[in-house]
Amino acid sequence: HEIDFIFVDAGGRDNKTFRSAIMASDLLIIPCMASQVDFWAVGDVVELLKEARIYKPGIKAFFLLNQVNPVTTLSKEAIEAVGDIDPDVKPLNTVINARIAYKKSFGEGKGVMEWSDPKAKDEVTNLYSEILSIIEVNL
């Protein structure tokens, strides 16, 4: 069987495994929550990305806003501000909202696609579709 895509959750801590994962990537998705504290934290990941791009300049990278509460002013401001963190790392259109379904499905040993929340399923489906469209555009 031929493998077209490999998705790896490499955590976000600066270590050899994380650096190796970035170097092996064609596309890096950087999840962050909608707060200034998280924006500061992803700054470290962006610096690692810049170092990796010295050796592999073609790495595409995007931010994924995660655990967003869309009714709060903080989240609305974060959605607008995430695009200003780094000009070479744009936000994905897909946003993952703070939903109980993610925690409950995990607690039951299931993925959210096996769970009953259609909005959560739509978010994950949209994320997958958006990632595939980025990959296909850049092939």
N, CA, C and O atoms as CSV, one atom per row, in Angstrom:
chain,resi,resn,atom,element,x,y,z
A,1,HIS,N,N,0.830,-1.183,0.000
A,1,HIS,CA,C,0.000,0.000,0.000
A,1,HIS,C,C,0.871,1.242,0.000
A,1,HIS,O,O,1.893,1.309,0.682
A,2,GLU,N,N,0.452,2.199,-0.763
A,2,GLU,CA,C,1.155,3.482,-0.800
A,2,GLU,C,C,0.539,4.423,0.224
A,2,GLU,O,O,-0.683,4.508,0.344
A,3,ILE,N,N,1.380,5.123,0.954
A,3,ILE,CA,C,0.915,6.073,1.956
A,3,ILE,C,C,1.092,7.480,1.399
A,3,ILE,O,O,2.196,7.881,1.031
A,4,ASP,N,N,-0.012,8.224,1.343
A,4,ASP,CA,C,0.045,9.578,0.807
A,4,ASP,C,C,0.284,10.622,1.887
A,4,ASP,O,O,1.003,11.597,1.669
A,5,PHE,N,N,-0.322,10.413,3.052
A,5,PHE,CA,C,-0.240,11.411,4.111
A,5,PHE,C,C,-0.002,10.727,5.449
A,5,PHE,O,O,-0.535,9.653,5.726
A,6,ILE,N,N,0.804,11.374,6.261
A,6,ILE,CA,C,1.000,10.931,7.638
A,6,ILE,C,C,0.755,12.144,8.528
A,6,ILE,O,O,1.379,13.190,8.353
A,7,PHE,N,N,-0.154,11.995,9.477
A,7,PHE,CA,C,-0.453,13.055,10.428
A,7,PHE,C,C,0.190,12.672,11.753
A,7,PHE,O,O,-0.016,11.565,12.251
A,8,VAL,N,N,0.975,13.593,12.329
A,8,VAL,CA,C,1.679,13.321,13.576
A,8,VAL,C,C,1.360,14.421,14.579
A,8,VAL,O,O,1.484,15.609,14.278
A,9,ASP,N,N,0.951,14.013,15.768
A,9,ASP,CA,C,0.800,14.959,16.869
A,9,ASP,C,C,2.101,14.879,17.665
A,9,ASP,O,O,2.323,13.937,18.425
A,10,ALA,N,N,2.946,15.873,17.478
A,10,ALA,CA,C,4.276,15.843,18.088
A,10,ALA,C,C,4.356,16.645,19.373
A,10,ALA,O,O,5.453,16.922,19.860
A,11,GLY,N,N,3.228,17.020,19.925
A,11,GLY,CA,C,3.261,17.853,21.123
A,11,GLY,C,C,3.704,19.256,20.748
A,11,GLY,O,O,3.633,19.627,19.576
A,12,GLY,N,N,4.139,20.011,21.672
A,12,GLY,CA,C,4.567,21.369,21.383
A,12,GLY,C,C,5.782,21.789,22.171
A,12,GLY,O,O,6.150,22.964,22.198
A,13,ARG,N,N,6.401,20.821,22.811
A,13,ARG,CA,C,7.573,21.139,23.626
A,13,ARG,C,C,8.827,21.072,22.775
A,13,ARG,O,O,8.959,20.223,21.893
A,14,ASP,N,N,9.728,21.972,23.055
A,14,ASP,CA,C,10.987,22.002,22.320
A,14,ASP,C,C,11.864,20.847,22.789
A,14,ASP,O,O,12.477,20.901,23.856
A,15,ASN,N,N,11.909,19.804,21.969
A,15,ASN,CA,C,12.798,18.677,22.231
A,15,ASN,C,C,13.207,18.075,20.893
A,15,ASN,O,O,12.751,18.525,19.843
A,16,LYS,N,N,14.054,17.073,20.927
A,16,LYS,CA,C,14.571,16.487,19.691
A,16,LYS,C,C,13.449,15.910,18.827
A,16,LYS,O,O,13.463,16.050,17.604
A,17,THR,N,N,12.490,15.266,19.465
A,17,THR,CA,C,11.389,14.662,18.717
A,17,THR,C,C,10.575,15.730,17.996
A,17,THR,O,O,10.218,15.564,16.829
A,18,PHE,N,N,10.287,16.813,18.684
A,18,PHE,CA,C,9.492,17.887,18.078
A,18,PHE,C,C,10.255,18.536,16.932
A,18,PHE,O,O,9.682,18.798,15.874
A,19,ARG,N,N,11.526,18.793,17.130
A,19,ARG,CA,C,12.341,19.388,16.065
A,19,ARG,C,C,12.429,18.445,14.864
A,19,ARG,O,O,12.365,18.894,13.719
A,20,SER,N,N,12.575,17.158,15.114
A,20,SER,CA,C,12.624,16.178,14.027
A,20,SER,C,C,11.302,16.134,13.274
A,20,SER,O,O,11.282,16.018,12.049
A,21,ALA,N,N,10.202,16.225,14.006
A,21,ALA,CA,C,8.882,16.216,13.372
A,21,ALA,C,C,8.709,17.430,12.459
A,21,ALA,O,O,8.164,17.311,11.362
A,22,ILE,N,N,9.168,18.585,12.907
A,22,ILE,CA,C,9.080,19.782,12.064
A,22,ILE,C,C,9.907,19.592,10.803
A,22,ILE,O,O,9.450,19.916,9.707
A,23,MET,N,N,11.114,19.073,10.947
A,23,MET,CA,C,11.990,18.878,9.790
A,23,MET,C,C,11.420,17.852,8.810
A,23,MET,O,O,11.664,17.944,7.606
A,24,ALA,N,N,10.670,16.887,9.312
A,24,ALA,CA,C,10.084,15.863,8.448
A,24,ALA,C,C,8.784,16.332,7.801
A,24,ALA,O,O,8.245,15.650,6.930
A,25,SER,N,N,8.282,17.479,8.215
A,25,SER,CA,C,6.972,17.947,7.766
A,25,SER,C,C,7.033,18.734,6.465
A,25,SER,O,O,8.002,19.434,6.172
A,26,ASP,N,N,5.977,18.590,5.712
A,26,ASP,CA,C,5.713,19.478,4.591
A,26,ASP,C,C,4.713,20.547,5.020
A,26,ASP,O,O,4.675,21.646,4.466
A,27,LEU,N,N,3.900,20.196,6.026
A,27,LEU,CA,C,2.871,21.093,6.533
A,27,LEU,C,C,2.842,20.993,8.054
A,27,LEU,O,O,2.731,19.901,8.611
A,28,LEU,N,N,2.942,22.135,8.717
A,28,LEU,CA,C,2.914,22.197,10.177
A,28,LEU,C,C,1.671,22.963,10.603
A,28,LEU,O,O,1.478,24.116,10.217
A,29,ILE,N,N,0.833,22.314,11.399
A,29,ILE,CA,C,-0.344,22.965,11.976
A,29,ILE,C,C,-0.002,23.260,13.428
A,29,ILE,O,O,0.341,22.356,14.190
A,30,ILE,N,N,-0.096,24.534,13.806
A,30,ILE,CA,C,0.243,24.963,15.160
A,30,ILE,C,C,-1.050,25.315,15.892
A,30,ILE,O,O,-1.613,26.389,15.677
A,31,PRO,N,N,-1.525,24.408,16.762
A,31,PRO,CA,C,-2.752,24.729,17.494
A,31,PRO,C,C,-2.473,25.746,18.595
A,31,PRO,O,O,-1.426,25.714,19.243
A,32,CYS,N,N,-3.425,26.642,18.792
A,32,CYS,CA,C,-3.311,27.588,19.906
A,32,CYS,C,C,-4.707,27.981,20.363
A,32,CYS,O,O,-5.655,28.045,19.580
A,33,MET,N,N,-4.791,28.237,21.638
A,33,MET,CA,C,-6.059,28.698,22.181
A,33,MET,C,C,-6.154,30.205,21.993
A,33,MET,O,O,-5.160,30.878,21.719
A,34,ALA,N,N,-7.344,30.709,22.143
A,34,ALA,CA,C,-7.613,32.111,21.852
A,34,ALA,C,C,-7.293,32.997,23.050
A,34,ALA,O,O,-8.190,33.518,23.711
A,35,SER,N,N,-5.990,33.160,23.319
A,35,SER,CA,C,-5.587,34.059,24.392
A,35,SER,C,C,-4.179,34.572,24.114
A,35,SER,O,O,-3.400,33.935,23.405
A,36,GLN,N,N,-3.871,35.712,24.673
A,36,GLN,CA,C,-2.559,36.307,24.471
A,36,GLN,C,C,-1.453,35.413,25.028
A,36,GLN,O,O,-0.372,35.323,24.446
A,37,VAL,N,N,-1.721,34.756,26.148
A,37,VAL,CA,C,-0.727,33.863,26.746
A,37,VAL,C,C,-0.365,32.754,25.762
A,37,VAL,O,O,0.809,32.419,25.608
A,38,ASP,N,N,-1.357,32.193,25.106
A,38,ASP,CA,C,-1.093,31.138,24.120
A,38,ASP,C,C,-0.376,31.688,22.898
A,38,ASP,O,O,0.459,31.000,22.311
A,39,PHE,N,N,-0.686,32.902,22.512
A,39,PHE,CA,C,0.007,33.516,21.377
A,39,PHE,C,C,1.490,33.684,21.698
A,39,PHE,O,O,2.340,33.490,20.829
A,40,TRP,N,N,1.800,34.041,22.934
A,40,TRP,CA,C,3.202,34.150,23.331
A,40,TRP,C,C,3.872,32.776,23.256
A,40,TRP,O,O,5.005,32.654,22.792
A,41,ALA,N,N,3.156,31.741,23.720
A,41,ALA,CA,C,3.721,30.389,23.729
A,41,ALA,C,C,3.982,29.883,22.313
A,41,ALA,O,O,5.002,29.236,22.075
A,42,VAL,N,N,3.086,30.162,21.371
A,42,VAL,CA,C,3.307,29.678,20.006
A,42,VAL,C,C,4.438,30.432,19.336
A,42,VAL,O,O,4.956,29.994,18.309
A,43,GLY,N,N,4.824,31.557,19.904
A,43,GLY,CA,C,5.978,32.287,19.379
A,43,GLY,C,C,7.235,31.429,19.406
A,43,GLY,O,O,8.078,31.532,18.515
A,44,ASP,N,N,7.366,30.577,20.430
A,44,ASP,CA,C,8.510,29.664,20.509
A,44,ASP,C,C,8.473,28.647,19.370
A,44,ASP,O,O,9.509,28.310,18.798
A,45,VAL,N,N,7.279,28.163,19.045
A,45,VAL,CA,C,7.143,27.208,17.948
A,45,VAL,C,C,7.474,27.882,16.619
A,45,VAL,O,O,8.111,27.281,15.754
A,46,VAL,N,N,7.042,29.125,16.463
A,46,VAL,CA,C,7.355,29.869,15.244
A,46,VAL,C,C,8.866,30.047,15.101
A,46,VAL,O,O,9.394,29.967,13.992
A,47,GLU,N,N,9.558,30.285,16.196
A,47,GLU,CA,C,11.020,30.404,16.139
A,47,GLU,C,C,11.667,29.087,15.712
A,47,GLU,O,O,12.611,29.088,14.922
A,48,LEU,N,N,11.164,27.965,16.230
A,48,LEU,CA,C,11.671,26.662,15.800
A,48,LEU,C,C,11.397,26.436,14.314
A,48,LEU,O,O,12.232,25.887,13.595
A,49,LEU,N,N,10.230,26.862,13.868
A,49,LEU,CA,C,9.883,26.755,12.446
A,49,LEU,C,C,10.854,27.562,11.591
A,49,LEU,O,O,11.308,27.091,10.548
A,50,LYS,N,N,11.168,28.767,12.030
A,50,LYS,CA,C,12.116,29.603,11.280
A,50,LYS,C,C,13.483,28.933,11.186
A,50,LYS,O,O,14.128,28.979,10.138
A,51,GLU,N,N,13.926,28.309,12.280
A,51,GLU,CA,C,15.196,27.584,12.258
A,51,GLU,C,C,15.129,26.417,11.272
A,51,GLU,O,O,16.067,26.193,10.508
A,52,ALA,N,N,14.031,25.682,11.288
A,52,ALA,CA,C,13.872,24.533,10.389
A,52,ALA,C,C,13.830,24.976,8.930
A,52,ALA,O,O,14.350,24.289,8.051
A,53,ARG,N,N,13.212,26.120,8.680
A,53,ARG,CA,C,13.110,26.614,7.301
A,53,ARG,C,C,14.464,27.030,6.720
A,53,ARG,O,O,14.588,27.171,5.504
A,54,ILE,N,N,15.464,27.225,7.552
A,54,ILE,CA,C,16.814,27.491,7.041
A,54,ILE,C,C,17.288,26.282,6.233
A,54,ILE,O,O,17.931,26.434,5.194
A,55,TYR,N,N,16.965,25.083,6.718
A,55,TYR,CA,C,17.396,23.845,6.082
A,55,TYR,C,C,16.341,23.275,5.137
A,55,TYR,O,O,16.668,22.560,4.190
A,56,LYS,N,N,15.066,23.599,5.402
A,56,LYS,CA,C,13.962,23.089,4.585
A,56,LYS,C,C,12.960,24.236,4.388
A,56,LYS,O,O,11.953,24.312,5.092
A,57,PRO,N,N,13.240,25.115,3.440
A,57,PRO,CA,C,12.433,26.327,3.302
A,57,PRO,C,C,10.987,26.104,2.848
A,57,PRO,O,O,10.169,27.018,2.958
A,58,GLY,N,N,10.660,24.940,2.353
A,58,GLY,CA,C,9.314,24.716,1.827
A,58,GLY,C,C,8.267,24.318,2.843
A,58,GLY,O,O,7.141,24.005,2.457
A,59,ILE,N,N,8.592,24.315,4.136
A,59,ILE,CA,C,7.603,23.908,5.141
A,59,ILE,C,C,6.485,24.944,5.193
A,59,ILE,O,O,6.725,26.117,5.477
A,60,LYS,N,N,5.268,24.502,4.916
A,60,LYS,CA,C,4.093,25.366,5.061
A,60,LYS,C,C,3.628,25.285,6.512
A,60,LYS,O,O,3.741,24.237,7.149
A,61,ALA,N,N,3.108,26.388,7.027
A,61,ALA,CA,C,2.661,26.386,8.421
A,61,ALA,C,C,1.422,27.254,8.583
A,61,ALA,O,O,1.284,28.301,7.950
A,62,PHE,N,N,0.532,26.793,9.441
A,62,PHE,CA,C,-0.717,27.495,9.727
A,62,PHE,C,C,-1.046,27.363,11.203
A,62,PHE,O,O,-0.677,26.384,11.852
A,63,PHE,N,N,-1.748,28.364,11.723
A,63,PHE,CA,C,-2.277,28.295,13.078
A,63,PHE,C,C,-3.673,27.698,13.035
A,63,PHE,O,O,-4.433,27.936,12.097
A,64,LEU,N,N,-4.002,26.921,14.055
A,64,LEU,CA,C,-5.350,26.399,14.243
A,64,LEU,C,C,-5.847,26.884,15.593
A,64,LEU,O,O,-5.327,26.477,16.633
A,65,LEU,N,N,-6.843,27.744,15.583
A,65,LEU,CA,C,-7.442,28.175,16.848
A,65,LEU,C,C,-8.267,27.028,17.406
A,65,LEU,O,O,-9.106,26.452,16.714
A,66,ASN,N,N,-8.014,26.706,18.675
A,66,ASN,CA,C,-8.587,25.537,19.316
A,66,ASN,C,C,-9.242,25.952,20.632
A,66,ASN,O,O,-8.801,26.899,21.282
A,67,GLN,N,N,-10.288,25.241,21.014
A,67,GLN,CA,C,-11.020,25.490,22.248
A,67,GLN,C,C,-11.542,26.924,22.310
A,67,GLN,O,O,-11.472,27.583,23.347
A,68,VAL,N,N,-12.058,27.386,21.194
A,68,VAL,CA,C,-12.565,28.746,21.093
A,68,VAL,C,C,-13.989,28.815,21.638
A,68,VAL,O,O,-14.817,27.951,21.350
A,69,ASN,N,N,-14.261,29.840,22.419
A,69,ASN,CA,C,-15.614,30.129,22.862
A,69,ASN,C,C,-16.081,31.323,22.032
A,69,ASN,O,O,-15.758,32.464,22.361
A,70,PRO,N,N,-16.833,31.077,20.966
A,70,PRO,CA,C,-17.112,32.126,19.982
A,70,PRO,C,C,-17.941,33.301,20.489
A,70,PRO,O,O,-18.001,34.336,19.825
A,71,VAL,N,N,-18.576,33.168,21.643
A,71,VAL,CA,C,-19.407,34.262,22.134
A,71,VAL,C,C,-18.645,35.272,22.980
A,71,VAL,O,O,-19.200,36.305,23.353
A,72,THR,N,N,-17.383,34.991,23.288
A,72,THR,CA,C,-16.628,35.915,24.122
A,72,THR,C,C,-15.885,36.939,23.271
A,72,THR,O,O,-15.490,36.661,22.138
A,73,THR,N,N,-15.707,38.104,23.829
A,73,THR,CA,C,-14.944,39.156,23.156
A,73,THR,C,C,-13.499,38.727,22.974
A,73,THR,O,O,-12.889,39.009,21.943
A,74,LEU,N,N,-12.948,38.044,23.976
A,74,LEU,CA,C,-11.563,37.576,23.901
A,74,LEU,C,C,-11.361,36.686,22.677
A,74,LEU,O,O,-10.381,36.845,21.949
A,75,SER,N,N,-12.274,35.759,22.449
A,75,SER,CA,C,-12.151,34.859,21.305
A,75,SER,C,C,-12.280,35.616,19.992
A,75,SER,O,O,-11.541,35.350,19.044
A,76,LYS,N,N,-13.203,36.546,19.932
A,76,LYS,CA,C,-13.369,37.331,18.701
A,76,LYS,C,C,-12.106,38.133,18.410
A,76,LYS,O,O,-11.671,38.215,17.261
A,77,GLU,N,N,-11.522,38.719,19.440
A,77,GLU,CA,C,-10.274,39.476,19.267
A,77,GLU,C,C,-9.138,38.548,18.857
A,77,GLU,O,O,-8.307,38.907,18.023
A,78,ALA,N,N,-9.103,37.353,19.445
A,78,ALA,CA,C,-8.044,36.392,19.128
A,78,ALA,C,C,-8.133,35.936,17.682
A,78,ALA,O,O,-7.109,35.800,17.012
A,79,ILE,N,N,-9.331,35.700,17.197
A,79,ILE,CA,C,-9.508,35.283,15.805
A,79,ILE,C,C,-8.957,36.348,14.865
A,79,ILE,O,O,-8.365,36.028,13.834
A,80,GLU,N,N,-9.153,37.602,15.219
A,80,GLU,CA,C,-8.617,38.695,14.403
A,80,GLU,C,C,-7.099,38.819,14.567
A,80,GLU,O,O,-6.400,39.124,13.601
A,81,ALA,N,N,-6.586,38.586,15.772
A,81,ALA,CA,C,-5.170,38.831,16.066
A,81,ALA,C,C,-4.240,37.695,15.653
A,81,ALA,O,O,-3.052,37.931,15.436
A,82,VAL,N,N,-4.746,36.477,15.540
A,82,VAL,CA,C,-3.861,35.337,15.272
A,82,VAL,C,C,-3.123,35.510,13.937
A,82,VAL,O,O,-2.008,35.013,13.780
A,83,GLY,N,N,-3.721,36.192,13.006
A,83,GLY,CA,C,-3.068,36.419,11.722
A,83,GLY,C,C,-1.896,37.374,11.787
A,83,GLY,O,O,-1.113,37.465,10.841
A,84,ASP,N,N,-1.766,38.091,12.898
A,84,ASP,CA,C,-0.681,39.064,13.052
A,84,ASP,C,C,0.521,38.507,13.816
A,84,ASP,O,O,1.499,39.226,14.020
A,85,ILE,N,N,0.469,37.252,14.237
A,85,ILE,CA,C,1.572,36.681,15.019
A,85,ILE,C,C,2.830,36.602,14.169
A,85,ILE,O,O,3.908,37.004,14.608
A,86,ASP,N,N,2.695,36.086,12.958
A,86,ASP,CA,C,3.836,35.968,12.055
A,86,ASP,C,C,3.318,36.030,10.620
A,86,ASP,O,O,2.357,35.335,10.289
A,87,PRO,N,N,3.932,36.846,9.761
A,87,PRO,CA,C,3.413,36.987,8.397
A,87,PRO,C,C,3.532,35.715,7.557
A,87,PRO,O,O,2.846,35.582,6.544
A,88,ASP,N,N,4.387,34.787,7.961
A,88,ASP,CA,C,4.567,33.546,7.205
A,88,ASP,C,C,3.736,32.385,7.753
A,88,ASP,O,O,3.812,31.269,7.238
A,89,VAL,N,N,2.951,32.642,8.787
A,89,VAL,CA,C,2.092,31.611,9.372
A,89,VAL,C,C,0.691,32.209,9.505
A,89,VAL,O,O,0.425,33.013,10.398
A,90,LYS,N,N,-0.183,31.806,8.613
A,90,LYS,CA,C,-1.547,32.337,8.608
A,90,LYS,C,C,-2.487,31.398,9.360
A,90,LYS,O,O,-2.192,30.212,9.505
A,91,PRO,N,N,-3.607,31.915,9.835
A,91,PRO,CA,C,-4.577,31.041,10.500
A,91,PRO,C,C,-5.381,30.237,9.482
A,91,PRO,O,O,-5.675,30.711,8.384
A,92,LEU,N,N,-5.726,29.022,9.867
A,92,LEU,CA,C,-6.658,28.237,9.065
A,92,LEU,C,C,-8.035,28.877,9.152
A,92,LEU,O,O,-8.338,29.586,10.111
A,93,ASN,N,N,-8.857,28.629,8.162
A,93,ASN,CA,C,-10.240,29.109,8.211
A,93,ASN,C,C,-11.039,28.340,9.259
A,93,ASN,O,O,-11.940,28.888,9.894
A,94,THR,N,N,-10.702,27.075,9.430
A,94,THR,CA,C,-11.393,26.234,10.405
A,94,THR,C,C,-10.997,26.639,11.817
A,94,THR,O,O,-9.826,26.878,12.109
A,95,VAL,N,N,-11.991,26.711,12.677
A,95,VAL,CA,C,-11.782,26.989,14.097
A,95,VAL,C,C,-12.432,25.849,14.868
A,95,VAL,O,O,-13.551,25.435,14.563
A,96,ILE,N,N,-11.723,25.350,15.863
A,96,ILE,CA,C,-12.280,24.296,16.718
A,96,ILE,C,C,-12.804,24.964,17.990
A,96,ILE,O,O,-12.045,25.542,18.768
A,97,ASN,N,N,-14.104,24.870,18.177
A,97,ASN,CA,C,-14.735,25.507,19.328
A,97,ASN,C,C,-14.612,24.630,20.577
A,97,ASN,O,O,-14.357,23.429,20.492
A,98,ALA,N,N,-14.798,25.260,21.725
A,98,ALA,CA,C,-14.778,24.541,23.002
A,98,ALA,C,C,-16.099,23.786,23.115
A,98,ALA,O,O,-17.153,24.383,23.332
A,99,ARG,N,N,-16.028,22.495,22.967
A,99,ARG,CA,C,-17.227,21.658,23.017
A,99,ARG,C,C,-17.005,20.503,23.994
A,99,ARG,O,O,-15.921,19.923,24.059
A,100,ILE,N,N,-18.039,20.189,24.737
A,100,ILE,CA,C,-18.001,19.061,25.658
A,100,ILE,C,C,-17.770,17.756,24.893
A,100,ILE,O,O,-17.175,16.823,25.433
A,101,ALA,N,N,-18.228,17.682,23.655
A,101,ALA,CA,C,-18.110,16.447,22.863
A,101,ALA,C,C,-16.675,15.977,22.746
A,101,ALA,O,O,-16.422,14.772,22.746
A,102,TYR,N,N,-15.720,16.905,22.645
A,102,TYR,CA,C,-14.329,16.499,22.520
A,102,TYR,C,C,-13.855,15.787,23.784
A,102,TYR,O,O,-13.151,14.780,23.705
A,103,LYS,N,N,-14.234,16.300,24.932
A,103,LYS,CA,C,-13.817,15.698,26.202
A,103,LYS,C,C,-14.569,14.398,26.476
A,103,LYS,O,O,-13.978,13.412,26.916
A,104,LYS,N,N,-15.873,14.404,26.214
A,104,LYS,CA,C,-16.669,13.204,26.491
A,104,LYS,C,C,-16.275,12.052,25.573
A,104,LYS,O,O,-16.147,10.914,26.025
A,105,SER,N,N,-16.083,12.338,24.296
A,105,SER,CA,C,-15.722,11.255,23.378
A,105,SER,C,C,-14.363,10.663,23.768
A,105,SER,O,O,-14.181,9.446,23.736
A,106,PHE,N,N,-13.418,11.522,24.132
A,106,PHE,CA,C,-12.097,11.054,24.560
A,106,PHE,C,C,-12.229,10.184,25.806
A,106,PHE,O,O,-11.612,9.123,25.905
A,107,GLY,N,N,-13.043,10.648,26.755
A,107,GLY,CA,C,-13.262,9.898,27.997
A,107,GLY,C,C,-13.891,8.539,27.762
A,107,GLY,O,O,-13.719,7.624,28.566
A,108,GLU,N,N,-14.621,8.402,26.664
A,108,GLU,CA,C,-15.242,7.127,26.311
A,108,GLU,C,C,-14.346,6.281,25.410
A,108,GLU,O,O,-14.728,5.189,24.989
A,109,GLY,N,N,-13.150,6.797,25.118
A,109,GLY,CA,C,-12.231,6.051,24.251
A,109,GLY,C,C,-12.631,6.098,22.789
A,109,GLY,O,O,-12.307,5.192,22.021
A,110,LYS,N,N,-13.337,7.157,22.402
A,110,LYS,CA,C,-13.798,7.291,21.027
A,110,LYS,C,C,-13.273,8.585,20.430
A,110,LYS,O,O,-12.872,9.504,21.144
A,111,GLY,N,N,-13.285,8.636,19.127
A,111,GLY,CA,C,-13.017,9.888,18.440
A,111,GLY,C,C,-14.305,10.675,18.341
A,111,GLY,O,O,-15.394,10.116,18.471
A,112,VAL,N,N,-14.186,11.957,18.114
A,112,VAL,CA,C,-15.382,12.790,18.048
A,112,VAL,C,C,-16.263,12.403,16.853
A,112,VAL,O,O,-17.467,12.660,16.861
A,113,MET,N,N,-15.669,11.793,15.839
A,113,MET,CA,C,-16.456,11.355,14.681
A,113,MET,C,C,-17.363,10.183,15.045
A,113,MET,O,O,-18.325,9.902,14.330
A,114,GLU,N,N,-17.068,9.498,16.148
A,114,GLU,CA,C,-17.903,8.405,16.638
A,114,GLU,C,C,-18.931,8.895,17.654
A,114,GLU,O,O,-19.732,8.110,18.161
A,115,TRP,N,N,-18.907,10.176,17.944
A,115,TRP,CA,C,-19.741,10.764,18.984
A,115,TRP,C,C,-20.995,11.360,18.354
A,115,TRP,O,O,-21.162,11.323,17.135
A,116,SER,N,N,-21.861,11.902,19.176
A,116,SER,CA,C,-23.179,12.330,18.704
A,116,SER,C,C,-23.300,13.823,18.394
A,116,SER,O,O,-24.376,14.267,17.993
A,117,ASP,N,N,-22.256,14.598,18.560
A,117,ASP,CA,C,-22.351,16.045,18.360
A,117,ASP,C,C,-22.052,16.393,16.896
A,117,ASP,O,O,-20.898,16.334,16.471
A,118,PRO,N,N,-23.078,16.754,16.127
A,118,PRO,CA,C,-22.845,17.031,14.700
A,118,PRO,C,C,-21.974,18.266,14.457
A,118,PRO,O,O,-21.263,18.325,13.454
A,119,LYS,N,N,-22.018,19.247,15.354
A,119,LYS,CA,C,-21.186,20.441,15.172
A,119,LYS,C,C,-19.708,20.102,15.339
A,119,LYS,O,O,-18.867,20.587,14.582
A,120,ALA,N,N,-19.395,19.279,16.316
A,120,ALA,CA,C,-18.012,18.855,16.513
A,120,ALA,C,C,-17.536,18.036,15.318
A,120,ALA,O,O,-16.411,18.211,14.851
A,121,LYS,N,N,-18.388,17.143,14.822
A,121,LYS,CA,C,-18.036,16.353,13.638
A,121,LYS,C,C,-17.777,17.264,12.445
A,121,LYS,O,O,-16.831,17.051,11.686
A,122,ASP,N,N,-18.622,18.280,12.285
A,122,ASP,CA,C,-18.434,19.224,11.175
A,122,ASP,C,C,-17.101,19.953,11.292
A,122,ASP,O,O,-16.412,20.151,10.292
A,123,GLU,N,N,-16.734,20.355,12.512
A,123,GLU,CA,C,-15.462,21.055,12.697
A,123,GLU,C,C,-14.282,20.175,12.277
A,123,GLU,O,O,-13.377,20.627,11.577
A,124,VAL,N,N,-14.306,18.930,12.708
A,124,VAL,CA,C,-13.207,18.024,12.377
A,124,VAL,C,C,-13.198,17.716,10.878
A,124,VAL,O,O,-12.133,17.653,10.263
A,125,THR,N,N,-14.366,17.526,10.298
A,125,THR,CA,C,-14.453,17.290,8.854
A,125,THR,C,C,-13.937,18.493,8.082
A,125,THR,O,O,-13.209,18.338,7.102
A,126,ASN,N,N,-14.308,19.689,8.516
A,126,ASN,CA,C,-13.825,20.910,7.857
A,126,ASN,C,C,-12.315,21.054,7.989
A,126,ASN,O,O,-11.644,21.460,7.041
A,127,LEU,N,N,-11.782,20.726,9.153
A,127,LEU,CA,C,-10.336,20.792,9.358
A,127,LEU,C,C,-9.626,19.828,8.411
A,127,LEU,O,O,-8.659,20.200,7.746
A,128,TYR,N,N,-10.105,18.605,8.354
A,128,TYR,CA,C,-9.517,17.599,7.474
A,128,TYR,C,C,-9.571,18.059,6.014
A,128,TYR,O,O,-8.580,17.962,5.291
A,129,SER,N,N,-10.716,18.553,5.594
A,129,SER,CA,C,-10.877,19.020,4.210
A,129,SER,C,C,-9.959,20.201,3.909
A,129,SER,O,O,-9.376,20.277,2.828
A,130,GLU,N,N,-9.831,21.117,4.860
A,130,GLU,CA,C,-8.967,22.273,4.647
A,130,GLU,C,C,-7.503,21.848,4.544
A,130,GLU,O,O,-6.769,22.347,3.691
A,131,ILE,N,N,-7.084,20.941,5.399
A,131,ILE,CA,C,-5.704,20.448,5.336
A,131,ILE,C,C,-5.455,19.754,3.999
A,131,ILE,O,O,-4.426,19.987,3.364
A,132,LEU,N,N,-6.383,18.909,3.570
A,132,LEU,CA,C,-6.207,18.231,2.281
A,132,LEU,C,C,-6.149,19.221,1.126
A,132,LEU,O,O,-5.382,19.027,0.182
A,133,SER,N,N,-6.951,20.278,1.191
A,133,SER,CA,C,-6.918,21.261,0.102
A,133,SER,C,C,-5.569,22.013,0.082
A,133,SER,O,O,-5.073,22.358,-0.990
A,134,ILE,N,N,-4.994,22.259,1.232
A,134,ILE,CA,C,-3.670,22.911,1.287
A,134,ILE,C,C,-2.617,21.971,0.706
A,134,ILE,O,O,-1.762,22.390,-0.074
A,135,ILE,N,N,-2.686,20.709,1.089
A,135,ILE,CA,C,-1.711,19.727,0.596
A,135,ILE,C,C,-1.823,19.583,-0.914
A,135,ILE,O,O,-0.813,19.592,-1.618
A,136,GLU,N,N,-3.046,19.450,-1.415
A,136,GLU,CA,C,-3.248,19.250,-2.845
A,136,GLU,C,C,-2.811,20.451,-3.663
A,136,GLU,O,O,-2.288,20.285,-4.765
A,137,VAL,N,N,-3.014,21.656,-3.151
A,137,VAL,CA,C,-2.597,22.866,-3.851
A,137,VAL,C,C,-1.081,22.911,-3.961
A,137,VAL,O,O,-0.541,23.427,-4.939
A,138,ASN,N,N,-0.401,22.377,-2.969
A,138,ASN,CA,C,1.056,22.473,-2.912
A,138,ASN,C,C,1.782,21.246,-3.440
A,138,ASN,O,O,3.005,21.168,-3.330
A,139,LEU,N,N,1.062,20.285,-4.013
A,139,LEU,CA,C,1.742,19.093,-4.553
A,139,LEU,C,C,2.523,19.408,-5.803
A,139,LEU,O,O,3.150,18.520,-6.381
